[in-house]
Amino acid sequence: MTNSNSVDNGYPTGPVDEAGASDSFRIDLERFWIQALNLKFWLLGIIALGLLAGLAATLLATPQYRATARIEIALAQQNVTDAEPIEIESRGGTLQYLATQYELLESRFLAERVVEAGNLTRDEQFIEAFDLKESGNLSPRRLQSILRSNVSVTPVQGSSLVDISFSSPDREVSARIANLWAKEFLDANYEKLFGKNIEAREFLEEQIEELRERLALSERELIDYANANGIVILAPRGDSEGSETATQTLVGAELSALNEALAQATTERIQAQSALRAGARNETGAAAAATLRNRLAEAQSQLAELRSKFGPGYPEIKAKEAEVASLRQALEGESVVDNRDLQAAFRKAQLQEDSLRAKLQESKNSFLGQQGQGIQYGILKREVDTNRELYDGLLQRYKELEAAGAGKNNMNLIDSATPPGGPFSPSLLRNLLIGLVAALIVAAALVYLRETMDQTVRDPSDVSRRLGLSPLGLIPRVVAADIVDELERRSSEISEAYAAARTNMAFLTSDGAPRSMMLTSTRPNEGKSISSVALARSFVQLGKKVLLIDADLRHSGLSDFIGGDANQDAGLSSMLSGNGQLSAAIVPVGAHGFDILPTGHRPPNPVELLAGPGLKNVVETALQTYDQVIVDGAPVLGLADALEVSKSVEGVVYVIESNGVNIRAVESALSRLKSANARIFGALVTKLDERNSAYGYGYGYGYGYGYGDGAEERDRLTS
């Protein structure tokens, strides 16, 4: 006998190689496609709902208007003037610099400036556009969040231009905020470039204005003091160090002039006096008198010079005065020349000298009086000079900063935003595309989840691929009211399917189909009992004598198809209890051509009856009379009946309902059978319908299998 896995029915039974793995992947994709075809109405409904949702979103959405302002961002240049700015900032690479500016354009810092510059907390048009009046939340942080969520920054590819767009339900608000956003960004950049210089200039402006007032006040005080004290300034006078620390007043100039005139008058008087004396003496006396007069004139001249420099109490002045008096006394002893002209000239010179000397003394007294006033005048004058120097220095620095801080902004506004002509959102096409994409995603998810979570047998190849069983037959779902009528009609799809299954069973052993076999399933209502009847009929059609044993002692289903009372006294349960003969319990089924051993009365302990040797003896006894013994066993899960029955037959044919039973449950049931050392010949896949037709299986859908063998065999038997 050959192994059941050697049955060649066009399904892979050996190990999967690399090519097989690629085929498996292809088949998996195909399974998703087939699942999508099975769910086509659901998927079409989902797509329709997605499109309707896109249409509804378009109709219900508030129109949004987008206004765009365009600016240019160039690299910052260093100052090229002679007066350098307070701080020169370095710039990184072009890409890094531009990326930084893009982030600044969307920053909270800029949003805060826009809120403050536009006074948006009190802007009725802005508040109404975003429907903020009802909420009452007009905090700057809330407004900043609204601005940042509605502004978009889009660099123009391949250029240094940047588009700043703002969206709102009001076209005027959109244009105004877009322009305000661009303006605040440009202003912030300018302040960043020249902010230090601007601050310094503002500080210097304040200091210059303060110094201007202080200088004017100090000059006014100086002039008022000079006017009050009669101080007339003629010209500045430098000291030994060259600095203008003193000035020449009118009194000082007058004193200097009088001193010079007095010296000249004294000289003239001395000369007149000498001439007068010279005319009244003899030659000897004249020479002596001339000498005395010269000496007196020289002494008087020296005395006048000393008096112009020093006060009356100066010791040298007293000495000179004594010398002059002595010389005069000496001259008085000389003879006086009786010359009226000389005497008149002498008196005139003497009067002029005395007059100048008196005037000089008066001017000297005035000058000495102004000396004390000059101290205060100098203090005021120095304050004026100090204030003027400070004012001139600050003014010069201000002009330098003005030249350095008057740089050009490296960013410019290219195009101002204008109110848009129409809304950019909602877009019907975009919403329909979004709805379609969302619907496709949901549809794909549905297909994926349905395929991954649906562990039922849809592709009959899963029987061999996942369960390791040979699919002996693929049985279609019958929609007729009476399935037995369909079985009796040989040309029906289900009759042909079971004929093909019977043919495949002929290759299970070297002697043909196994003489004794049990049909079982995972759970009830998978088509196990009808398959038992159908196979029994099919073997009968080959001319074999068939016995069908109903071994489901808990719930028999054969009576639903062949009639009769499964709970009669004579039956399998009686024989397993040792009461009765096989021949007496067998019931012929004339309509189908085979005999049946019913269950008999329903025992309270079916597992204990099936676990004994009774069933095996019944099968062996039946094989002495019948060509085929088919046992309709109980389902595997939850029961041990099928495991006990499997020990009394050659093997098991497992019935699997497509699109119904979970593969994991089938695997668990098969594992239990294998643990009982049951031989599993293969599987019958039942209830195939249009959901399985896409896999290449099913009757009435243009697909078939094994019809040729079954038809030829049927024709041979009926000929």
BELJO-V135794 format. One record per residue. PHI is phi in whole degrees, 0 to 359 (999 if undefined). OMEGA is omega in whole degrees, 0 to 359 (none if undefined). NEAR is the number of other ideal C-beta (glycine too) atoms within 12 Angstrom. Layout:
phi->PHI omega->OMEGA near->NEAR
phi->PHI omega->OMEGA near->NEAR
This chain:
phi->999 omega->181 near->17
phi->264 omega->179 near->17
phi->291 omega->183 near->19
phi->296 omega->182 near->33
phi->286 omega->180 near->26
phi->276 omega->181 near->18
phi->293 omega->182 near->30
phi->260 omega->178 near->18
phi->239 omega->180 near->33
phi->84 omega->181 near->17
phi->243 omega->180 near->31
phi->291 omega->179 near->25
phi->240 omega->181 near->24
phi->269 omega->178 near->14
phi->294 omega->182 near->12
phi->270 omega->178 near->18
phi->268 omega->183 near->11
phi->295 omega->177 near->10
phi->297 omega->178 near->12
phi->296 omega->178 near->17
phi->295 omega->178 near->15
phi->294 omega->176 near->13
phi->296 omega->179 near->17
phi->298 omega->178 near->21
phi->296 omega->178 near->15
phi->297 omega->180 near->14
phi->294 omega->178 near->25
phi->298 omega->176 near->21
phi->297 omega->178 near->17
phi->296 omega->179 near->21
phi->297 omega->177 near->31
phi->295 omega->179 near->29
phi->296 omega->179 near->22
phi->293 omega->177 near->28
phi->298 omega->178 near->33
phi->296 omega->178 near->28
phi->296 omega->178 near->24
phi->294 omega->181 near->28
phi->258 omega->189 near->29
phi->302 omega->180 near->20
phi->290 omega->175 near->14
phi->298 omega->182 near->22
phi->294 omega->177 near->27
phi->297 omega->176 near->18
phi->296 omega->179 near->17
phi->296 omega->179 near->27
phi->297 omega->178 near->28
phi->297 omega->178 near->20
phi->296 omega->178 near->21
phi->298 omega->178 near->27
phi->293 omega->177 near->26
phi->296 omega->177 near->21
phi->297 omega->177 near->24
phi->297 omega->178 near->28
phi->294 omega->179 near->24
phi->296 omega->179 near->17
phi->298 omega->179 near->23
phi->293 omega->183 near->25
phi->287 omega->184 near->15
phi->267 omega->185 near->13
phi->285 omega->176 near->21
phi->281 omega->180 near->18
phi->300 omega->179 near->22
phi->243 omega->180 near->28
phi->250 omega->182 near->32
phi->241 omega->175 near->34
phi->247 omega->187 near->38
phi->230 omega->171 near->33
phi->250 omega->183 near->37
phi->243 omega->178 near->29
phi->237 omega->176 near->39
phi->247 omega->178 near->27
phi->245 omega->177 near->35
phi->257 omega->179 near->24
phi->293 omega->180 near->22
phi->290 omega->179 near->27
phi->254 omega->177 near->18
phi->286 omega->180 near->17
phi->293 omega->182 near->26
phi->249 omega->178 near->14
phi->277 omega->178 near->21
phi->293 omega->179 near->10
phi->274 omega->183 near->22
phi->286 omega->175 near->18
phi->291 omega->181 near->30
phi->298 omega->183 near->23
phi->218 omega->176 near->19
phi->251 omega->183 near->19
phi->269 omega->177 near->21
phi->273 omega->181 near->12
phi->241 omega->179 near->21
phi->277 omega->179 near->14
phi->293 omega->183 near->11
phi->299 omega->183 near->15
phi->296 omega->179 near->14
phi->295 omega->180 near->14
phi->295 omega->180 near->23
phi->295 omega->179 near->28
phi->298 omega->178 near->18
phi->296 omega->179 near->21
phi->294 omega->178 near->35
phi->296 omega->179 near->25
phi->292 omega->178 near->18
phi->295 omega->179 near->27
phi->295 omega->181 near->39
phi->251 omega->187 near->29
phi->279 omega->175 near->23
phi->292 omega->178 near->21
phi->301 omega->181 near->21
phi->290 omega->177 near->33
phi->299 omega->178 near->34
phi->296 omega->178 near->24
phi->297 omega->181 near->30
phi->294 omega->179 near->40
phi->300 omega->182 near->31
phi->287 omega->182 near->22
phi->292 omega->180 near->25
phi->272 omega->182 near->29
phi->50 omega->187 near->19
phi->291 omega->179 near->34
phi->293 omega->179 near->25
phi->237 omega->180 near->16
phi->276 omega->184 near->29
phi->296 omega->181 near->16
phi->294 omega->178 near->23
phi->294 omega->181 near->32
phi->297 omega->180 near->27
phi->290 omega->181 near->17
phi->298 omega->181 near->31
phi->260 omega->174 near->32
phi->55 omega->183 near->17
phi->261 omega->185 near->26
phi->291 omega->182 near->17
phi->291 omega->181 near->10
phi->291 omega->179 near->13
phi->76 omega->180 near->11
phi->266 omega->180 near->17
phi->245 omega->180 near->24
phi->292 omega->178 near->16
phi->304 omega->180 near->22
phi->295 omega->178 near->16
phi->295 omega->180 near->21
phi->295 omega->177 near->33
phi->297 omega->179 near->28
phi->296 omega->178 near->19
phi->296 omega->180 near->33
phi->298 omega->183 near->42
phi->293 omega->180 near->26
phi->282 omega->182 near->17
phi->249 omega->178 near->33
phi->265 omega->177 near->37
phi->223 omega->181 near->27
phi->245 omega->184 near->32
phi->232 omega->175 near->21
phi->293 omega->176 near->24
phi->281 omega->187 near->20
phi->302 omega->175 near->9
phi->76 omega->180 near->6
phi->213 omega->176 near->16
phi->260 omega->179 near->23
phi->271 omega->180 near->26
phi->224 omega->177 near->37
phi->263 omega->177 near->29
phi->250 omega->184 near->47
phi->245 omega->176 near->33
phi->228 omega->183 near->46
phi->243 omega->177 near->34
phi->199 omega->177 near->40
phi->288 omega->182 near->29
phi->240 omega->183 near->30
phi->294 omega->179 near->27
phi->292 omega->178 near->23
phi->297 omega->180 near->36
phi->299 omega->181 near->41
phi->294 omega->182 near->31
phi->294 omega->181 near->31
phi->292 omega->179 near->45
phi->298 omega->178 near->42
phi->293 omega->179 near->31
phi->295 omega->178 near->35
phi->297 omega->179 near->48
phi->295 omega->182 near->41
phi->297 omega->181 near->28
phi->295 omega->178 near->34
phi->293 omega->179 near->39
phi->295 omega->179 near->35
phi->295 omega->179 near->25
phi->296 omega->178 near->28
phi->293 omega->179 near->33
phi->296 omega->178 near->24
phi->297 omega->179 near->20
phi->291 omega->181 near->25
phi->288 omega->188 near->32
phi->238 omega->183 near->33
phi->298 omega->181 near->21
phi->297 omega->180 near->23
phi->294 omega->179 near->32
phi->296 omega->178 near->25
phi->297 omega->179 near->18
phi->295 omega->179 near->26
phi->295 omega->178 near->29
phi->297 omega->178 near->19
phi->296 omega->180 near->19
phi->294 omega->177 near->29
phi->300 omega->178 near->21
phi->295 omega->180 near->16
phi->294 omega->180 near->22
phi->296 omega->179 near->28
phi->297 omega->178 near->18
phi->295 omega->180 near->18
phi->292 omega->178 near->27
phi->298 omega->178 near->23
phi->293 omega->180 near->16
phi->294 omega->180 near->22
phi->296 omega->179 near->26
phi->297 omega->180 near->18
phi->295 omega->180 near->18
phi->294 omega->177 near->27
phi->294 omega->179 near->23
phi->296 omega->178 near->18
phi->297 omega->180 near->22
phi->296 omega->181 near->29
phi->292 omega->179 near->20
phi->298 omega->179 near->16
phi->294 omega->180 near->26
phi->296 omega->180 near->27
phi->293 omega->182 near->14
phi->293 omega->184 near->14
phi->252 omega->176 near->25
phi->65 omega->180 near->17
phi->270 omega->179 near->32
phi->250 omega->182 near->20
phi->268 omega->180 near->29
phi->269 omega->183 near->18
phi->198 omega->176 near->14
phi->291 omega->180 near->16
phi->231 omega->180 near->19
phi->278 omega->177 near->13
phi->271 omega->184 near->12
phi->294 omega->182 near->8
phi->266 omega->174 near->8
phi->86 omega->180 near->9
phi->266 omega->182 near->12
phi->278 omega->182 near->20
phi->254 omega->181 near->18
phi->219 omega->179 near->23
phi->226 omega->179 near->29
phi->265 omega->181 near->23
phi->267 omega->179 near->31
phi->294 omega->179 near->22
phi->296 omega->180 near->30
phi->295 omega->178 near->28
phi->296 omega->179 near->22
phi->296 omega->179 near->24
phi->298 omega->179 near->30
phi->295 omega->180 near->23
phi->293 omega->179 near->21
phi->296 omega->180 near->31
phi->295 omega->178 near->28
phi->293 omega->180 near->19
phi->293 omega->178 near->24
phi->295 omega->178 near->33
phi->298 omega->179 near->29
phi->293 omega->180 near->21
phi->294 omega->178 near->30
phi->297 omega->179 near->37
phi->296 omega->180 near->25
phi->293 omega->179 near->27
phi->295 omega->180 near->33
phi->296 omega->180 near->36
phi->295 omega->180 near->29
phi->294 omega->179 near->30
phi->295 omega->180 near->39
phi->295 omega->180 near->34
phi->294 omega->179 near->28
phi->296 omega->181 near->34
phi->290 omega->182 near->38
phi->294 omega->182 near->30
phi->283 omega->186 near->27
phi->252 omega->183 near->25
phi->251 omega->171 near->27
phi->284 omega->187 near->15
phi->296 omega->181 near->10
phi->291 omega->180 near->12
phi->292 omega->180 near->23
phi->295 omega->180 near->22
phi->296 omega->181 near->16
phi->292 omega->180 near->22
phi->296 omega->179 near->33
phi->296 omega->179 near->28
phi->294 omega->180 near->22
phi->296 omega->181 near->31
phi->294 omega->178 near->37
phi->296 omega->179 near->23
phi->296 omega->180 near->24
phi->295 omega->180 near->33
phi->297 omega->180 near->33
phi->293 omega->180 near->23
phi->293 omega->179 near->30
phi->295 omega->179 near->37
phi->297 omega->179 near->28
phi->295 omega->179 near->27
phi->297 omega->179 near->34
phi->296 omega->180 near->35
phi->293 omega->179 near->23
phi->294 omega->180 near->27
phi->293 omega->179 near->31
phi->289 omega->183 near->30
phi->256 omega->187 near->19
phi->234 omega->180 near->19
phi->280 omega->183 near->16
phi->297 omega->184 near->17
phi->273 omega->183 near->11
phi->290 omega->185 near->17
phi->300 omega->182 near->13
phi->293 omega->178 near->20
phi->296 omega->178 near->23
phi->299 omega->180 near->18
phi->294 omega->180 near->17
phi->292 omega->178 near->27
phi->299 omega->178 near->23
phi->295 omega->180 near->16
phi->294 omega->179 near->25
phi->296 omega->180 near->31
phi->297 omega->180 near->18
phi->294 omega->180 near->18
phi->292 omega->179 near->32
phi->296 omega->180 near->25
phi->296 omega->179 near->14
phi->293 omega->181 near->21
phi->289 omega->181 near->34
phi->295 omega->179 near->17
phi->283 omega->181 near->16
phi->279 omega->179 near->30
phi->287 omega->180 near->20
phi->270 omega->181 near->21
phi->282 omega->180 near->26
phi->276 omega->181 near->13
phi->225 omega->186 near->19
phi->294 omega->181 near->14
phi->296 omega->180 near->15
phi->291 omega->179 near->23
phi->293 omega->179 near->21
phi->295 omega->179 near->15
phi->295 omega->180 near->23
phi->295 omega->181 near->30
phi->296 omega->179 near->18
phi->298 omega->180 near->21
phi->295 omega->181 near->29
phi->290 omega->178 near->24
phi->297 omega->180 near->18
phi->296 omega->180 near->23
phi->294 omega->181 near->34
phi->295 omega->180 near->19
phi->296 omega->179 near->20
phi->294 omega->181 near->31
phi->293 omega->179 near->27
phi->293 omega->179 near->17
phi->295 omega->178 near->22
phi->297 omega->180 near->31
phi->295 omega->178 near->22
phi->294 omega->179 near->18
phi->294 omega->179 near->28
phi->295 omega->179 near->28
phi->298 omega->178 near->18
phi->295 omega->181 near->25
phi->296 omega->179 near->28
phi->294 omega->176 near->17
phi->292 omega->180 near->19
phi->281 omega->180 near->31
phi->297 omega->178 near->21
phi->294 omega->178 near->13
phi->293 omega->181 near->23
phi->294 omega->179 near->27
phi->296 omega->179 near->16
phi->295 omega->178 near->21
phi->297 omega->178 near->31
phi->295 omega->178 near->26
phi->299 omega->179 near->18
phi->296 omega->180 near->29
phi->294 omega->178 near->30
phi->294 omega->177 near->21
phi->296 omega->177 near->23
phi->297 omega->181 near->30
phi->296 omega->179 near->23
phi->297 omega->179 near->19
phi->297 omega->180 near->29
phi->292 omega->179 near->23
phi->296 omega->178 near->18
phi->297 omega->180 near->23
phi->298 omega->180 near->27
phi->296 omega->180 near->18
phi->295 omega->179 near->18
phi->295 omega->179 near->28
phi->296 omega->178 near->23
phi->294 omega->179 near->17
phi->295 omega->179 near->26
phi->297 omega->179 near->28
phi->294 omega->177 near->21
phi->297 omega->179 near->24
phi->295 omega->178 near->31
phi->295 omega->177 near->24
phi->291 omega->180 near->21
phi->284 omega->185 near->28
phi->271 omega->180 near->32
phi->268 omega->180 near->21
phi->290 omega->182 near->29
phi->266 omega->178 near->18
phi->295 omega->179 near->25
phi->280 omega->178 near->26
phi->238 omega->184 near->35
phi->224 omega->174 near->23
phi->276 omega->181 near->27
phi->267 omega->180 near->22
phi->230 omega->175 near->22
phi->282 omega->178 near->22
phi->284 omega->176 near->34
phi->240 omega->179 near->19
phi->302 omega->182 near->23
phi->291 omega->180 near->26
phi->285 omega->181 near->12
phi->207 omega->181 near->15
phi->287 omega->175 near->23
phi->266 omega->180 near->23
phi->216 omega->6 near->25
phi->278 omega->177 near->26
phi->254 omega->182 near->21
phi->299 omega->181 near->19
phi->296 omega->181 near->15
phi->294 omega->179 near->19
phi->293 omega->177 near->25
phi->295 omega->178 near->25
phi->295 omega->178 near->19
phi->297 omega->178 near->24
phi->299 omega->179 near->29
phi->294 omega->179 near->24
phi->296 omega->179 near->19
phi->297 omega->179 near->23
phi->295 omega->178 near->27
phi->295 omega->178 near->22
phi->295 omega->178 near->18
phi->296 omega->179 near->24
phi->297 omega->178 near->29
phi->298 omega->178 near->22
phi->296 omega->179 near->21
phi->297 omega->179 near->28
phi->297 omega->181 near->28
phi->296 omega->181 near->21
phi->295 omega->180 near->16
phi->296 omega->183 near->26
phi->286 omega->183 near->27
phi->283 omega->181 near->14
phi->272 omega->178 near->15
phi->278 omega->183 near->28
phi->261 omega->177 near->22
phi->279 omega->180 near->32
phi->275 omega->175 near->43
phi->252 omega->175 near->42
phi->265 omega->181 near->39
phi->303 omega->177 near->44
phi->293 omega->176 near->35
phi->297 omega->180 near->35
phi->299 omega->178 near->44
phi->273 omega->185 near->29
phi->287 omega->184 near->28
phi->256 omega->183 near->29
phi->258 omega->179 near->37
phi->73 omega->180 near->28
phi->252 omega->175 near->40
phi->276 omega->177 near->38
phi->286 omega->183 near->47
phi->282 omega->180 near->45
phi->197 omega->179 near->48
phi->241 omega->190 near->49
phi->253 omega->181 near->49
phi->283 omega->175 near->41
phi->283 omega->181 near->32
phi->255 omega->182 near->29
phi->260 omega->180 near->16
phi->291 omega->182 near->17
phi->292 omega->182 near->8
phi->240 omega->182 near->16
phi->289 omega->179 near->31
phi->295 omega->177 near->27
phi->299 omega->178 near->16
phi->293 omega->178 near->29
phi->293 omega->181 near->36
phi->289 omega->178 near->25
phi->270 omega->189 near->18
phi->295 omega->181 near->26
phi->275 omega->181 near->18
phi->289 omega->182 near->28
phi->295 omega->183 near->34
phi->291 omega->177 near->43
phi->294 omega->177 near->36
phi->295 omega->181 near->36
phi->294 omega->180 near->45
phi->289 omega->175 near->49
phi->296 omega->177 near->42
phi->294 omega->178 near->38
phi->296 omega->178 near->47
phi->299 omega->179 near->42
phi->296 omega->179 near->34
phi->296 omega->179 near->36
phi->291 omega->179 near->43
phi->293 omega->181 near->27
phi->259 omega->182 near->28
phi->286 omega->178 near->35
phi->229 omega->179 near->22
phi->292 omega->180 near->12
phi->263 omega->181 near->14
phi->104 omega->181 near->21
phi->294 omega->178 near->35
phi->301 omega->182 near->37
phi->284 omega->177 near->30
phi->232 omega->181 near->40
phi->209 omega->177 near->48
phi->244 omega->173 near->48
phi->256 omega->178 near->54
phi->220 omega->181 near->49
phi->212 omega->180 near->42
phi->286 omega->181 near->39
phi->219 omega->180 near->26
phi->295 omega->174 near->28
phi->64 omega->174 near->19
phi->258 omega->180 near->39
phi->97 omega->182 near->45
phi->291 omega->184 near->46
phi->292 omega->179 near->40
phi->294 omega->177 near->39
phi->292 omega->177 near->46
phi->298 omega->179 near->49
phi->296 omega->183 near->40
phi->296 omega->179 near->49
phi->292 omega->177 near->49
phi->299 omega->177 near->44
phi->298 omega->183 near->40
phi->294 omega->178 near->46
phi->291 omega->178 near->38
phi->297 omega->180 near->33
phi->296 omega->176 near->32
phi->274 omega->179 near->29
phi->89 omega->181 near->17
phi->266 omega->177 near->28
phi->267 omega->191 near->24
phi->236 omega->174 near->40
phi->242 omega->178 near->43
phi->253 omega->182 near->50
phi->259 omega->177 near->51
phi->270 omega->184 near->52
phi->261 omega->177 near->58
phi->272 omega->186 near->41
phi->286 omega->182 near->43
phi->263 omega->182 near->28
phi->208 omega->182 near->26
phi->281 omega->178 near->38
phi->244 omega->183 near->31
phi->291 omega->182 near->41
phi->297 omega->179 near->26
phi->289 omega->184 near->23
phi->253 omega->184 near->33
phi->246 omega->179 near->35
phi->80 omega->180 near->17
phi->90 omega->182 near->28
phi->251 omega->181 near->20
phi->287 omega->183 near->34
phi->254 omega->178 near->23
phi->292 omega->184 near->25
phi->295 omega->181 near->20
phi->273 omega->180 near->27
phi->183 omega->184 near->39
phi->297 omega->182 near->49
phi->296 omega->178 near->39
phi->292 omega->180 near->28
phi->293 omega->179 near->39
phi->292 omega->177 near->38
phi->274 omega->179 near->26
phi->86 omega->182 near->14
phi->244 omega->174 near->19
phi->120 omega->180 near->24
phi->251 omega->181 near->17
phi->297 omega->183 near->30
phi->295 omega->181 near->19
phi->282 omega->183 near->16
phi->269 omega->183 near->32
phi->288 omega->180 near->33
phi->241 omega->178 near->31
phi->288 omega->177 near->21
phi->243 omega->187 near->28
phi->295 omega->182 near->13
phi->295 omega->183 near->19
phi->251 omega->177 near->32
phi->91 omega->179 near->27
phi->233 omega->178 near->37
phi->256 omega->182 near->32
phi->226 omega->172 near->45
phi->255 omega->183 near->48
phi->289 omega->182 near->39
phi->287 omega->186 near->44
phi->77 omega->179 near->36
phi->288 omega->185 near->26
phi->279 omega->184 near->24
phi->281 omega->177 near->27
phi->282 omega->184 near->12
phi->228 omega->184 near->18
phi->295 omega->183 near->34
phi->295 omega->180 near->23
phi->295 omega->177 near->18
phi->293 omega->182 near->34
phi->287 omega->182 near->41
phi->284 omega->180 near->23
phi->280 omega->182 near->23
phi->279 omega->186 near->18
phi->297 omega->182 near->32
phi->294 omega->179 near->41
phi->297 omega->178 near->28
phi->294 omega->179 near->19
phi->297 omega->181 near->42
phi->294 omega->181 near->37
phi->297 omega->178 near->20
phi->295 omega->181 near->25
phi->293 omega->181 near->36
phi->292 omega->177 near->27
phi->288 omega->183 near->17
phi->247 omega->186 near->21
phi->252 omega->177 near->31
phi->281 omega->182 near->25
phi->226 omega->174 near->39
phi->239 omega->180 near->45
phi->247 omega->182 near->53
phi->252 omega->175 near->51
phi->269 omega->185 near->50
phi->269 omega->179 near->53
phi->278 omega->174 near->38
phi->299 omega->187 near->39
phi->277 omega->187 near->42
phi->295 omega->177 near->27
phi->84 omega->182 near->18
phi->228 omega->176 near->28
phi->252 omega->184 near->29
phi->299 omega->184 near->41
phi->296 omega->180 near->46
phi->295 omega->180 near->33
phi->288 omega->180 near->36
phi->294 omega->183 near->46
phi->299 omega->180 near->41
phi->284 omega->185 near->30
phi->259 omega->181 near->38
phi->236 omega->180 near->40
phi->291 omega->181 near->32
phi->190 omega->187 near->39
phi->236 omega->168 near->44
phi->254 omega->187 near->50
phi->266 omega->181 near->48
phi->260 omega->182 near->52
phi->235 omega->177 near->49
phi->276 omega->177 near->37
phi->289 omega->178 near->40
phi->62 omega->184 near->33
phi->229 omega->186 near->30
phi->279 omega->179 near->39
phi->283 omega->182 near->26
phi->298 omega->179 near->31
phi->296 omega->176 near->19
phi->295 omega->177 near->26
phi->297 omega->180 near->38
phi->299 omega->178 near->26
phi->296 omega->180 near->21
phi->295 omega->179 near->40
phi->296 omega->178 near->35
phi->298 omega->178 near->20
phi->294 omega->178 near->29
phi->296 omega->181 near->40
phi->293 omega->177 near->22
phi->294 omega->177 near->14
phi->269 omega->179 near->28
phi->63 omega->177 near->14
phi->280 omega->177 near->31
phi->266 omega->183 near->29
phi->254 omega->182 near->42
phi->287 omega->184 near->42
phi->168 omega->186 near->42
phi->225 omega->169 near->52
phi->254 omega->178 near->47
phi->262 omega->186 near->51
phi->252 omega->173 near->46
phi->60 omega->174 near->38
phi->288 omega->180 near->42
phi->222 omega->184 near->28
phi->296 omega->177 near->25
phi->292 omega->180 near->31
phi->259 omega->184 near->38
phi->294 omega->182 near->27
phi->293 omega->179 near->27
phi->274 omega->179 near->34
phi->97 omega->182 near->22
phi->228 omega->175 near->43
phi->118 omega->181 near->32
phi->260 omega->180 near->33
phi->78 omega->180 near->21
phi->238 omega->178 near->20
phi->86 omega->181 near->11
phi->233 omega->178 near->22
phi->198 omega->179 near->24
phi->200 omega->172 near->33
phi->64 omega->181 near->33
phi->294 omega->184 near->26
phi->301 omega->181 near->15
phi->298 omega->182 near->26
phi->294 omega->182 near->34
phi->292 omega->179 near->21
phi->298 omega->180 near->16
phi->295 omega->180 near->27
phi->295 omega->180 near->29
phi->295 omega->180 near->16
phi->293 omega->182 near->15
phi->286 omega->183 near->20
phi->269 omega->181 near->14
phi->278 omega->none near->7
